[in-house]
Amino acid sequence: MRLRGRKGIRESLERQPDLVVLDGKSLKGRWAEYFGNTNPIHVEFGMGKGRFISEQSVRNPDINYIGVDMYDELLRRAADKARLAHGGLSENESIPNLALALCNLEYVLDMFETGELERIYLNFSDPWPKKRHARRRLTHHEFLRKYMLILNDRGEIHFKTDSMSLFEFSLNSFADMGLRMRNITLNLHADGLRDDLVPTEYELKFVDRGMPIYRCEVLVGKLALEEHVERLMEPQ
Ligand SMILES: C[S@@+](CC[C@H](N)C(=O)[O-])C[C@H]1O[C@@H](n2cnc3c(N)ncnc32)[C@H](O)[C@@H]1O
């Protein structure tokens, strides 16, 4: 994603400490305290301009959301979008169930404690098509190893992409880590845009061009897997 340099972006982020977290490391193990409750925490890693995480936080007030990206400008845009989505809040008003955090996910273990998260969304992660860049893909097994530490017993990863090669790589990566998948689809919106799932900025662009969206859910936590199997056993 190409970004224009802009003066004053950092100052703008610093003016919004109730929404924007510039030093996520200081909250490691303390996110529940930050939100002031013990509701489940769902994160989007690589949130971009923030449409998805904003809309999720509006739809589900009993879930705490954290959107993470590594660029100041994207955080600023996401903050603007979030305030609009929550009815046009001003810069000094907080959103009780949303935080936007600056972090390069290489250092994700510095920001979250073991078992602190319930769900990780990976939406349209950069595909990094060259083999020598495979380690940068957010579904590389080195990233998965970290996600498996910070997710709790109910932990899941929800992954969607327009890239067939990234999807193929990722399914292998999940399987290599011994993870079970469900709801795998090679064309999420085959019957029209799904209104039960919030689309991202990238997704809307790709759907507009008629491209298929690949998606799957990955069961990481022990309870998430047990409950899934129990549901399968229920009489139809
Ligand atoms: C292709 S964009 C997708 C944005 C958004 N999820 C969407 O679907 O519209 C990928 C995003 O991941 C972010 N990203 C990629 N690698 C990252 C990393 N190591 N740490 C933090 N963010 C990262 C990029 O900055 C970019 O905003």
The ligand as a MOL file (V3000), in Angstrom:
LIG
                    3D

  0  0  0     0  0            999 V3000
M  V30 BEGIN CTAB
M  V30 COUNTS 27 29 0 0 0
M  V30 BEGIN ATOM
M  V30 1 C -3.6550 -5.1510 1.6990 0
M  V30 2 S -3.8820 -4.2310 3.1250 0 CHG=1
M  V30 3 C -5.4890 -4.7920 3.7320 0
M  V30 4 C -6.1430 -3.7730 4.6290 0
M  V30 5 C -7.5230 -4.1720 5.2020 0
M  V30 6 N -7.4190 -5.3180 6.0720 0
M  V30 7 C -8.5120 -4.4230 4.0930 0
M  V30 8 O -8.8750 -5.5950 3.8780 0
M  V30 9 O -8.9830 -3.4680 3.4650 0 CHG=-1
M  V30 10 C -2.7720 -5.0370 4.2630 0
M  V30 11 C -2.4900 -4.2150 5.5190 0
M  V30 12 O -1.6580 -4.9600 6.3920 0
M  V30 13 C -0.7040 -4.0880 6.9720 0
M  V30 14 N 0.4660 -4.9030 7.3570 0
M  V30 15 C 1.1850 -5.7090 6.5630 0
M  V30 16 N 2.2010 -6.2740 7.2450 0
M  V30 17 C 2.1140 -5.8040 8.5170 0
M  V30 18 C 2.8770 -5.9960 9.6870 0
M  V30 19 N 3.9680 -6.7850 9.7060 0
M  V30 20 N 2.5160 -5.3540 10.8130 0
M  V30 21 C 1.4230 -4.5320 10.8190 0
M  V30 22 N 0.6470 -4.3200 9.7320 0
M  V30 23 C 1.0000 -4.9340 8.5870 0
M  V30 24 C -0.4060 -3.0850 5.8790 0
M  V30 25 O 0.1270 -1.8850 6.4010 0
M  V30 26 C -1.7740 -2.9070 5.2390 0
M  V30 27 O -2.4870 -1.8570 5.8430 0
M  V30 END ATOM
M  V30 BEGIN BOND
M  V30 1 1 1 2
M  V30 2 1 2 3
M  V30 3 1 2 10
M  V30 4 1 3 4
M  V30 5 1 4 5
M  V30 6 1 5 6
M  V30 7 1 5 7
M  V30 8 2 7 8
M  V30 9 1 7 9
M  V30 10 1 10 11
M  V30 11 1 11 12
M  V30 12 1 11 26
M  V30 13 1 12 13
M  V30 14 1 13 14
M  V30 15 1 13 24
M  V30 16 1 14 15
M  V30 17 1 14 23
M  V30 18 2 15 16
M  V30 19 1 16 17
M  V30 20 1 17 18
M  V30 21 2 17 23
M  V30 22 1 18 19
M  V30 23 2 18 20
M  V30 24 1 20 21
M  V30 25 2 21 22
M  V30 26 1 22 23
M  V30 27 1 24 25
M  V30 28 1 24 26
M  V30 29 1 26 27
M  V30 END BOND
M  V30 END CTAB
M  END
